[in-house]
Amino acid sequence: MATDGQFASIGEKCQVDLQCAANNKAHRTIEISEKRLILRRGQSFNIKVIFKDGFNPQTELIEVAVTNGPKDTKTVIPFREELNERRWSAVISSVTKNELCMTISSSPRAIIGRYSLSLQHDYKNISYFLGNIVLLFNPWCAGDEVHLDSDFQRKEYVLNETGTIYYGSSDYICDRDWNFGQFEADILDICLNLLDNAPKYLQNPNRANRRRCSSVYVARTVSAMVNSAYDKGILQGRWSSPYTDGVYPGTWSGSIAILRQWQKSNFQPVRYGQCWVFAAVTCTVLRSLGIPTR
């Protein structure tokens, strides 16, 4: 995939500049990657395409298409005069006989997850694959249900990668530092894999995917999947010894090792966790997906 300022050649048809670094910086995902397009819903992004096969975007009618989900559900986005803040929309910012610069905005209620992006002719059998994107919840967008109207809270509950975990009993409260690590390169993909391994998704993938527009649904899914008691989840709980066939819960100091072990083991429960470990991993997953969490 193209990085910012570089073009990815899609066969002999076109070159695509996804402007990953610039777009990700604007969407506050630059800490995750400069080479993948990771966006927050309800916010615009820019793409540049150079056609090499003689296609002239000045004279031909084209439209954007985004595809998502297990059945590759397509949303077609015609170019308009201006962006619409309430739904997927696209405008042409500049065009020549072989070059097209466009601005695209997703719906603030869009399904979060993986998408493919393409250009297509509105009646001819012509299509240009542009690349893959990941779409997250957007606490900075007033139209998103997870919106927070406080820069301090957004920095703390979405962007902060470290924090303090409290544990113990009402009579004896302890605290420890915790590395949430939601912006580590592979953590976002692990979090998306978590959603794909949820029982409701495995039973009816298309229906479960459609419900990923809801932060409530996603939060409930994550909460259930962090505990392996009833699902193929991340952590197995244990509150008394022995712990010899796993890790004593008090040894953990961050979520990264737990999530990576779960992925590496083909999604087998990690041994062991207790309440504060469950809470901390849940916080990592939800922040990674863009839901403010503490």
N, C-alpha and C positions, 0 to 999 in steps of 0.2 A: 504494500500500500504506500501511496505517496506520503512523504514527509513534507513539512512546510518548506516551500520554495523549491521543491523537486517534483518531477512529473513521473507518474507510473504509467508505463505503456500498456494499454489494454489491447493486446494483439497488434494488428496493423491499422486499427480503426481510429484510436484517439489517445491522447495523453491527458492525464487527470492530475490536477493539483488540489488535494483535499485541504491544504493549508492547516494541517493538523496542529502544529504548534500554536499558530495564531488563534484558531478556533478554540482549542482546548484551554488556552490561557483565558479567553473571554468567558468560557463556561466553567472555569475554576476546576478543571480536571487535568491541568498540566502536570500535576504531581504524579498522576498515574502513568501518563505516557505523552511523548512528543511525536510518536510515530503511528498511533492509532487515533481515529476520530471518535472521541468520547464526549457526548453532548448531554446537556440538560434540557428537558422538554420545555416548550413554551418560549424558547429563545432562538434567535436566528443564527445562521452560520453561512460561510461563503465557500464557494467552489469555483475553480477555473478549469475549463475543458478546451483543448486544442484538437480539432478534427484533422485526421491525416488521410481520410479516404474520399475526400471531395465533397463531403456533406457540408452544406451551407446553412448555418443556423439563422442567417438573415432572411432566407426565403422559405425555409421549411418550417412547418408547424410541429413543435416538439413539446413534451411535457415530462415532468419528473414523476418517478414511481418509487415508492418504498415498499419493501416486502418484509413481512415479519411472521413468525410463528411456525408451528409444525406443518401447516398446510400452505405455507408461503402465501399468506393473505396479502393481496396487493392493494395499496392506496395510491390512486393516481392524483397528481397535483398539477393542474394546468397553471401556466404562468399568468399572473394578473398584473394590474397596474400598481398595486401596493399589497403589502403583507397583511394578513388577517391574524390578529392576536389570539383568536379563539379556535383556530383549526390549522391543519397543515396548509401551507401556502408557499408560493415561490414567485420571485420577480427576477427579471433579467436586468442586471446592473450595467452591463455593457456587452456589445456584440459586434463582431466583424464577420467577414465571409468564411473564416475558419476558426474563430475563437469565441467562446461564450463564457461570460462571468455571471454567476447567479447567486442569489441569496435565498435561502430556504429557511422556513420557520416551522417547527413542529407544534402540534396541539399541546396545550398545557394539561390535557387529559389523556395524552397518548399512552399506549402500552409501553412500559419500560422493558428494556432488553435489547436483543440483537436484531439489526435490520440490514438489509442490502439496499443499495441505492443505485438507480439507473435512470437514463434518459431514454425516451421512446418516441417514435413518430406517432401521431395521433391516428393515422389510418394506414400507413405503409408498414411493412414488416421489418422495421429498423429499430434496433435497441443497442444501447451503449451501457455496459456495466461500469459504474463509477467507483464502487468500493463498498466496504462494510462499515457500519457505525454501531455504537452502543448508546442507548438513550436511557438517561437516569431521571429520577425525580428532581425538582428544581425549587428549593426553598427561597431562591431569589426572585421567583416569578409570582406576581400577585395573583395570577389565574390558576396557579397550581395549589391543590388542596394542602400541600405540605408547607406553604409559604410561611416564613417567619419575618416579621417586620422589625427585626433587630439585627444589626450587623454583628454586635457582640455575641448574640445567641447563635447566629449562623456560624461564626468562627469557632465557637466552643462546641456546638452540638453536631456540626457537619465536618468542619475542616481540621479540628484538633485531633492529632494522632496519638496523643498520650493523655493520661488522666490518673485519677486516684480511685481505687476500688475499696469499698468498705465491706467488712465481713465480721462474723462473730455472732454474739447474742446481744440482747438489749442491755445486759449487765456488763458486757465486755466487748466493746467495739474496737476493731483493729482496722488499719488501713495499709494499703500497699500501692506502689506505682504500677501502672499497666500500660503496655504498648498496644494500642488498638490496631495500628498499622493498616488502616483501610485504603491507603494509597500505594501500598506495595504492588509491584507490577502484576503479579498473578492473582491477587486477592479478589479483584472484581470478577474475574472469570470463575473463580471458585464460588463466589456468592451467586452468580447466575446459574452455575451447576447445581447449587443447593435448591433453587427454585425448580429446576428440571427434575430433581430427584424426589420432590414432594409427592406423597401418595395421590393427591387429587390430580396432579399433572400426569402421573403415570397411568391413572385410570381414564382420564379424558383430557389429553394434552391441549386440544384446541380450546375447550371451554376454560381451562385453567389459565391458559395464556391470555385470553381476552380479559380476564379479571385482574391482570397485572397493571391495569390502569389505576387501580385502587390501592392507596397506601395502607388502608386498613387490612385489605386482603393479604397484601405482601407482608405486613408486619405480623399478622397471625400465622402465616405460613412459616416465616423465619422463626418465630417463637416456638412453634411445634417442632421444627426441624433441628433446632439446636440441641434439643433433648432427644436422645435415641430411644427412649422408653417405648414409644408407640410408632415411631417412624424410622426410616433409614437415615437417622439423623447423625449429628456430629459427635456429641459427647455422651458417654455412658456415666451415670452418676454412681458414686459410692461414698458412704459417710463413715465407714469404719474399716479397719485393716482386715485382711491383708491387701496391699496394693502392688504386690510383687509382679503381677502380670501386666502392669501398666505404669502410670506416673501418678505419684501422690499429688492430689489437687493443689496443695500448697506450693508445689514446685513451679507451677506455671507463672510466668510474668508477662505474658502477652498472648494475643490471639493468632498471630501469624503461624507459629509452629503447629498449633492445633489444627487450623484450617488446611495447611499444607499436608499434614499427616493424613487427615481425612480424605483429601483428594488422592494422595499417593497410594493409599490402601484400597482404592476403588470404592470409596465411600463406605468404609466400615467404621463403626463407632470408635472414637478415640477414648482410651481409658486413662485417667478418670477425671471427672469434674464434680464440683459442688456448686452451690447456688451462685456464688460470686463469679465463678468461671462461666457458667451459663449466661449470666447477665452481661459479662464483658464481651463474650463472643457475639452475642446478639447485638450489642452496641456496634461492634465492628461491621457486621453484615449490613445493618440498616444504614449506617453512615456511608458505607461504600455505595449503596444503592441510591443515596441522596435523601434519606428520611432522617430528619433531625432526631437525635437520640442521646439520652444520658442515663 
